[in-house]
C-alpha cells in the first residue's frame, strides 16, 4: 500500500504534468459576479457546465442580483433553468438561498465557509468553487464527478463520499493547488480520462497511474 509521503511525491509529479498539459485551465462556468457563480454552480449539479453556460446568459440578463432571484416568480424561474435538470429543486434552492443572502447577508454572497454552507442547495463542492473563484478564499478542494473518478483511478482515495474524498486529496495536494487541481480534473476528464471511454494510450499520466499499470500487467 502506497504511503502518504509516496502519494505526495507522485501528486507533485502529476501536478507538474497537469500544468504543462492544461496551462489555461480555469473554472469553466461563465460568470461575472459572485451571485452569478453561485447560481451557475448550483445549476451544474447533475448537469454539464456546457449546458449551464447555454442557460445562464438569458437567466443573468433577467436576474442580475440576489434580490432579483429572491423576488423571482418561482414558475418563471423553473422554466428558465428547466433544461439543467432537477429544475424544481434548483429553482427553489436558488430563490431561497437568494432570499437568505438578501435578508441575512446584505445582498452579498457570504465569503466564509460556515456562512455559505447555511444556504440551501450549497454543500462543500459549491462552496469551494464560489469561495475560491469569486473571492480567492481557498478552504478546500471542489470535488465533482471528474475529481471523484480520476482521484480513484490515481489511487488517491478509496472513499466514495465527497467530503471524505476531499479530505484525502487535501492531505496529499499542496494547499496552493487545492483550487487548481479541480480545474485540472475537469479538463483532463473531458479530454482524456473520459468516464465511459478513457483514452489511456494518450494519457500524459500513464506512467504515474496505478490503473494503467494494472491494465498492462494483466495483458502480459
Legacy VTK file of the C-alpha trace (Angstrom):
# vtk DataFile Version 3.0
C-alpha trace
ASCII
DATASET POLYDATA
POINTS 220 float
0.000 0.000 0.000
1.370 3.394 -1.013
2.382 5.631 1.885
1.179 9.213 2.286
4.678 10.521 1.559
4.812 8.486 -1.655
1.380 9.765 -2.669
2.526 13.338 -2.034
5.629 12.835 -4.169
3.585 11.320 -7.008
0.998 14.101 -6.693
3.690 16.730 -7.244
4.766 14.989 -10.460
1.174 14.765 -11.648
0.548 18.431 -10.870
3.617 19.353 -12.909
2.270 17.380 -15.882
-1.172 18.940 -15.481
0.339 22.452 -15.551
2.127 21.742 -18.809
-0.801 19.890 -20.397
-3.566 22.319 -19.390
-1.889 25.726 -18.953
-5.149 27.614 -19.439
-7.238 25.523 -17.061
-9.768 27.580 -15.110
-13.355 27.429 -13.903
-15.426 26.508 -16.946
-18.620 28.211 -15.768
-19.269 31.662 -17.202
-19.947 34.377 -14.622
-19.178 37.968 -13.721
-20.316 38.263 -10.104
-20.364 36.027 -7.019
-24.155 35.573 -7.220
-23.845 34.512 -10.849
-21.163 31.968 -9.966
-23.235 30.677 -7.051
-26.297 30.198 -9.254
-24.290 28.651 -12.109
-22.601 26.209 -9.743
-25.925 25.219 -8.207
-27.285 24.592 -11.703
-24.253 22.473 -12.617
-25.277 19.700 -10.210
-26.097 16.622 -12.314
-25.613 18.777 -15.408
-22.726 19.686 -17.705
-21.068 23.083 -17.492
-21.649 23.404 -21.231
-25.403 23.162 -20.750
-25.324 25.595 -17.828
-23.390 28.123 -19.920
-26.137 27.960 -22.535
-28.802 28.710 -19.945
-27.156 31.463 -17.898
-26.859 34.318 -20.448
-30.642 34.763 -20.639
-31.006 33.940 -16.949
-28.494 36.563 -15.837
-29.944 39.129 -18.207
-33.289 38.788 -16.401
-31.990 38.305 -12.852
-28.975 40.471 -12.072
-28.787 40.468 -8.276
-29.615 38.259 -5.320
-32.671 40.433 -4.763
-33.842 39.728 -8.314
-33.564 35.970 -7.743
-35.239 36.259 -4.331
-38.196 38.100 -5.869
-38.454 35.846 -8.931
-41.706 34.146 -9.784
-40.928 30.537 -8.985
-42.717 29.197 -12.069
-40.789 31.518 -14.357
-37.518 30.644 -12.654
-38.251 26.941 -13.009
-38.823 27.300 -16.724
-35.657 29.371 -17.128
-33.499 26.581 -15.642
-35.583 23.618 -16.806
-33.010 22.230 -19.246
-30.396 21.811 -16.481
-32.426 19.010 -14.893
-33.950 18.745 -11.421
-35.194 22.231 -12.183
-37.862 22.440 -9.473
-35.386 21.765 -6.681
-32.762 24.002 -8.254
-35.171 26.910 -8.727
-36.461 26.578 -5.172
-32.947 26.469 -3.705
-31.758 29.421 -5.792
-34.734 31.522 -4.744
-34.466 30.616 -1.057
-30.666 30.997 -0.983
-31.036 34.423 -2.575
-33.667 35.407 -0.001
-31.268 34.483 2.795
-28.437 36.369 1.101
-30.631 39.468 0.954
-32.086 39.243 4.456
-29.070 37.951 6.375
-26.005 38.961 4.374
-26.897 42.359 2.953
-27.364 41.063 -0.574
-23.785 39.773 -0.824
-22.907 36.111 -1.238
-21.203 35.035 2.020
-17.429 34.843 1.841
-16.785 32.323 4.595
-17.291 28.568 4.603
-19.582 28.391 7.673
-21.847 31.141 6.329
-22.113 29.985 2.720
-22.942 26.454 3.881
-26.091 27.814 5.555
-27.585 28.422 2.100
-29.979 25.735 0.816
-28.570 23.681 -2.028
-24.996 24.581 -1.113
-22.614 21.830 0.007
-18.818 21.938 0.186
-18.261 21.450 -3.548
-20.325 24.515 -4.456
-18.918 26.459 -1.518
-15.323 25.714 -2.557
-15.988 26.760 -6.159
-17.586 30.064 -5.154
-15.176 30.977 -2.362
-12.111 30.096 -4.427
-13.070 31.651 -7.745
-15.169 34.620 -6.638
-13.230 35.629 -3.526
-9.836 33.951 -3.775
-10.537 32.154 -0.497
-9.337 28.549 -0.661
-10.517 26.358 2.206
-10.832 23.054 0.393
-10.948 21.214 -2.913
-14.072 21.204 -5.109
-14.943 17.536 -5.602
-17.132 16.882 -8.641
-17.679 13.757 -10.731
-14.369 14.250 -12.572
-12.460 14.603 -9.292
-14.130 11.516 -7.868
-13.387 9.333 -10.892
-9.820 10.482 -11.530
-8.734 10.511 -7.888
-9.924 6.903 -7.630
-8.020 5.900 -10.764
-4.883 7.615 -9.471
-5.148 5.730 -6.205
-5.522 8.890 -4.150
-8.653 7.719 -2.362
-10.817 4.671 -1.860
-13.721 6.636 -0.428
-16.977 7.411 -2.219
-18.381 10.252 -0.092
-17.373 13.662 -1.454
-16.261 15.110 1.880
-14.075 12.072 2.621
-12.538 12.255 -0.857
-11.881 15.962 -0.341
-10.133 15.209 2.951
-7.960 12.547 1.291
-6.988 14.931 -1.507
-6.246 17.792 0.888
-3.802 15.509 2.677
-1.616 14.938 -0.393
-2.183 18.014 -2.605
-0.308 21.220 -1.655
-2.735 23.869 -0.379
-1.621 26.289 -3.101
-3.010 23.825 -5.675
-6.311 22.954 -3.978
-8.438 25.068 -6.302
-6.415 24.460 -9.455
-6.444 20.652 -9.131
-10.218 20.784 -9.546
-9.839 22.661 -12.850
-7.229 20.136 -13.985
-9.555 17.256 -13.141
-12.328 18.794 -15.243
-10.110 19.426 -18.269
-8.440 16.008 -18.043
-11.778 14.278 -17.544
-13.176 15.871 -20.676
-10.135 15.480 -22.910
-8.573 12.137 -21.962
-9.886 10.398 -18.849
-13.422 10.228 -20.198
-15.883 8.351 -17.988
-17.112 5.755 -20.485
-14.076 5.536 -22.734
-10.821 6.736 -21.135
-8.039 7.119 -23.672
-5.277 5.621 -21.551
-2.930 5.287 -24.537
-2.868 9.095 -24.888
-2.812 9.943 -21.181
0.163 12.058 -20.065
-0.219 10.496 -16.615
0.008 6.895 -17.825
3.371 6.218 -16.172
2.066 7.540 -12.854
-1.398 5.975 -12.907
-1.824 2.697 -10.981
-4.849 1.800 -13.084
-2.855 1.912 -16.324
-0.092 -0.128 -14.713
-2.626 -2.740 -13.648
-4.022 -2.976 -17.174
-0.545 -3.536 -18.611
0.271 -6.278 -16.099
-2.983 -8.056 -16.919
-2.108 -8.036 -20.632
1.185 -9.859 -20.140
LINES 1 221
220 0 1 2 3 4 5 6 7 8 9 10 11 12 13 14 15 16 17 18 19 20 21 22 23 24 25 26 27 28 29 30 31 32 33 34 35 36 37 38 39 40 41 42 43 44 45 46 47 48 49 50 51 52 53 54 55 56 57 58 59 60 61 62 63 64 65 66 67 68 69 70 71 72 73 74 75 76 77 78 79 80 81 82 83 84 85 86 87 88 89 90 91 92 93 94 95 96 97 98 99 100 101 102 103 104 105 106 107 108 109 110 111 112 113 114 115 116 117 118 119 120 121 122 123 124 125 126 127 128 129 130 131 132 133 134 135 136 137 138 139 140 141 142 143 144 145 146 147 148 149 150 151 152 153 154 155 156 157 158 159 160 161 162 163 164 165 166 167 168 169 170 171 172 173 174 175 176 177 178 179 180 181 182 183 184 185 186 187 188 189 190 191 192 193 194 195 196 197 198 199 200 201 202 203 204 205 206 207 208 209 210 211 212 213 214 215 216 217 218 219
